[in-house]
């Protein structure tokens, strides 16, 4: 009889888990690769919906939250700012609105990325020029052309 009761409880537990899987903050952090602090920060900013709480105050996240976090992570991988992500999330809440503001947001982001690429290309040219100052064949640090060039600039 005890085995039957244990089996029944285990099955009830599994059914409940499959219906609405929930995770505490550490589990979500592990699944997403984000830190607990980042999850709390996203919640504080309103980027992540407030999760349910247990009687003890622990946060309980569900698949909806994982979807929100996937969206945020994808945007962050595209180097979008948290403000831009908030704007995109706001736009998603109004699906009938015109999408021109999303296109404008992305265009501005592309412009910023292009400006950074130009700055990085300029940096690369400066580093290559600096590298040409090196004739490392048995010279001492005192004779280092790179250090001399850095002191003179």
Secondary structure, DSSP 4 states (H G I P E B T S, - for coil): -HHHHHHHHHHHHHHHHHHS--B-HHHHHHHHT--HHHHHHHHHHTSSPPPEE-TT--EEB-HHHHHHHHHHHHHHHTT--HHHHHHHHHHHT-TTS-THHHHHHHHHHHHHHHHHHHHHHHHHHHHHHHHTT---SS--GGG-HHHHHHHH-
